[in-house]
Amino acid sequence: MVMRTFFFLPPVRQAAGGITVIRRMAAFLTASGREAFLVPRETSGQGQGWSPSEAWVDAPVVPWDQLQLTPQDLWVVPEGWVNALAPGFNAGARCLVYVQNWAYLLSALPEGVSWRKLPVIFAAVSDPVAQFVAATTGQSAPVLRPGIDTNLFRAPKAKPDPADGIRIAWMPRKNKALAKQIQETFQNLDEDLAARCDWVEISGLPASGVAEALASAHIFLATGFPEGCPLPPLEAMACGCLPVGFMGFGGADYMRQALAADQDPAPFAPWWPVRDVPWGGNGLWSADADILGAALHLKTAATWALADSPNLSTTLANARATADAYTLDIQRHSVLELWSRLETT
């Protein structure tokens, strides 16, 4: 019997990156001729007014109350929704937990329940998340990275002249209070430099609006943590921004320090193993919640932009190469490759 795949869609207030990734996975499988279905827990209110950037991101929908799994099916559930595994357990289906953020893998478990005792397999959104899964569950998790729409998120032919104002993009939904502290600290590090900077708040915009805002900016302040494989910094890289900020742990899948190791103070470097990548330093990264470190890096980034520093052009080139490694085509290939393995095991 052919394996069917059913993806659980959580009842989230606002559909964001994680839901988009799941919908794309289902669309890739459907387009390849496989049977894949989306199963929303709720349909009213979920993601109202929201749609992914690509019109093709779609797959057949099975209402929750009509879900009928079989032992030959694959039931895919995000890590934060352990109770949603019940239909798969009850039907004897194979259950795959797709860990998109390490921070929710354990916190969502009911008291007394351990992943080690549940009949599930895992996939991880990034290499750091796979390390976390292995350490806490004893299972290896194949890495299934997300992709970004590089047809939408791309650099303009030319950025605005930094002499007319250095534009720094930021997203208030990612640790807004810390982002404000970084801005305040940056302001007081060098008032003359800060006066030459304009803050571009990205909030409540469709994907096209986010892309337009990033394309207009010189710097992107990344304040998200914890993260599984953060997409906004990748989108900013694709749009020609110099990223500054936090890794969120999972961001170390692709984030590499552009500052010299002998710089004073010494720049942040992950203590955990990072995979080999073909690109070099692609941003100015600090430890999560390091307000002063991030503000100092913003000062460096703004100085680079004003001086048109060679450090800037090198870092932007590495950022572009990073974004090129996370395209939708690469994500599609990874999804189909993993499913081919699942179908034969």
HELIX and SHEET records of a PDB file:
HELIX    1   1 GLY A   17  ALA A   31  1                                  15    
HELIX    2   2 TRP A   64  GLN A   66  5                                   3    
HELIX    3   3 VAL A   82  LEU A   85  5                                   4    
HELIX    4   4 ALA A   86  ALA A   91  1                                   6    
HELIX    5   5 TRP A  102  TYR A  104  5                                   3    
HELIX    6   6 TRP A  115  LYS A  117  5                                   3    
HELIX    7   7 ASP A  127  THR A  137  1                                  11    
HELIX    8   8 PRO A  162  ASP A  164  5                                   3    
HELIX    9   9 LYS A  176  LEU A  189  1                                  14    
HELIX   10  10 GLU A  191  ALA A  195  1                                   5    
HELIX   11  11 ALA A  207  ALA A  215  1                                   9    
HELIX   12  12 LEU A  231  ALA A  238  1                                   8    
HELIX   13  13 GLY A  250  ASP A  253  5                                   4    
HELIX   14  14 ILE A  291  ALA A  307  1                                  17    
HELIX   15  15 PRO A  310  ASP A  324  1                                  15    
HELIX   16  16 LEU A  328  LEU A  342  1                                  15    
SHEET    1   A 5 ALA A  36  PRO A  40  0                                        
SHEET    2   A 5 THR A   5  LEU A   9  1                                        
SHEET    3   A 5 LEU A  74  PRO A  78  1                                        
SHEET    4   A 5 ARG A  94  VAL A  99  1                                        
SHEET    5   A 5 VAL A 120  ALA A 124  1                                        
SHEET    1   B 5 CYS A 197  GLU A 201  0                                        
SHEET    2   B 5 ILE A 166  TRP A 170  1                                        
SHEET    3   B 5 ILE A 219  ALA A 222  1                                        
SHEET    4   B 5 LEU A 242  PHE A 246  1                                        
SHEET    5   B 5 LEU A 284  SER A 286  1                                        
END                                                                             
